[in-house]
Amino acid sequence: MLVIFVSFLDFEKITNVLGIFTLLVFIMIMIMGAYTFIGRSFNFEELEAISSTISSPMPNVWISLLNYFALTAMTGVSMAFVLGGSILSFH
């Protein structure tokens, strides 16, 4: 419901909302990073052994590349709609 509400706002208000959430995401990443790395020790050999047993979700690097490009293109197109909508509203 919040996403639908924000999508009906004008460009300046959407930019303000994105700025607030970007700041919150950045603060949370810093807190989680500090919590993870302060006071903990990691056995990287054990972690490497465990990670080598996990299968990749993509069959090869080209499919992974295509998946990443599609996700970034979708976000770019959605932002283009927001920008285009702000230009059309000036008429």
C-alpha positions in Angstrom: 0.0 0.0 0.0 2.9 2.4 0.8 4.4 1.7 -2.7 1.1 2.5 -4.4 0.7 5.6 -2.3 4.2 6.9 -3.1 3.7 6.1 -6.8 0.9 8.7 -7.0 3.1 11.5 -5.6 4.9 14.1 -7.8 8.6 13.9 -8.7 9.8 16.1 -5.9 8.0 14.1 -3.2 9.2 10.8 -4.6 12.7 12.1 -4.6 12.3 13.1 -0.9 10.9 9.7 0.0 13.8 7.9 -1.8 16.3 10.1 0.0 14.8 9.2 3.3 14.8 5.5 2.6 18.3 5.6 1.1 19.6 7.2 4.3 17.8 4.5 6.4 19.2 1.7 4.3 22.7 3.1 4.6 22.4 3.5 8.4 21.1 -0.1 8.7 24.0 -1.5 6.5 26.5 0.3 8.7 24.9 -1.0 11.9 24.8 -4.6 10.5 28.3 -4.4 9.2 29.6 -3.1 12.6 27.7 -5.8 14.4 29.1 -8.5 12.1 32.7 -7.5 12.2 33.2 -6.1 15.7 34.1 -8.8 18.2 33.8 -11.7 15.9 36.4 -14.0 14.4 35.9 -15.9 11.2 37.6 -19.1 10.1 37.9 -18.2 6.4 39.1 -21.7 5.4 35.9 -23.3 6.9 33.8 -20.6 5.2 35.5 -21.3 1.9 34.8 -25.1 2.2 31.2 -24.4 3.0 30.7 -21.9 0.2 32.2 -24.4 -2.4 29.4 -26.9 -1.6 26.6 -24.4 -2.4 25.4 -24.6 -5.9 25.0 -21.4 -8.0 21.4 -20.3 -8.7 22.3 -19.5 -12.3 23.6 -22.2 -14.7 26.5 -20.0 -16.1 27.9 -16.5 -16.0 26.0 -15.4 -19.1 22.6 -16.2 -17.7 23.7 -14.4 -14.5 24.7 -11.4 -16.6 21.4 -11.4 -18.5 19.5 -11.6 -15.2 21.4 -8.7 -13.7 20.9 -6.6 -16.8 17.2 -7.3 -16.8 16.9 -6.2 -13.2 18.8 -3.0 -13.7 16.9 -2.2 -16.9 13.6 -2.7 -15.0 14.6 -0.2 -12.3 15.9 2.2 -15.0 12.6 2.0 -16.9 10.5 2.6 -13.8 12.5 5.7 -13.0 12.1 6.9 -16.5 8.4 6.6 -16.1 8.6 8.7 -13.0 10.7 11.3 -14.8 8.4 11.3 -17.8 5.4 11.6 -15.7 6.8 14.7 -14.0 7.4 16.3 -17.4 3.9 15.5 -18.7 2.4 17.1 -15.6 3.7 20.5 -16.5 1.4 20.9 -19.5 
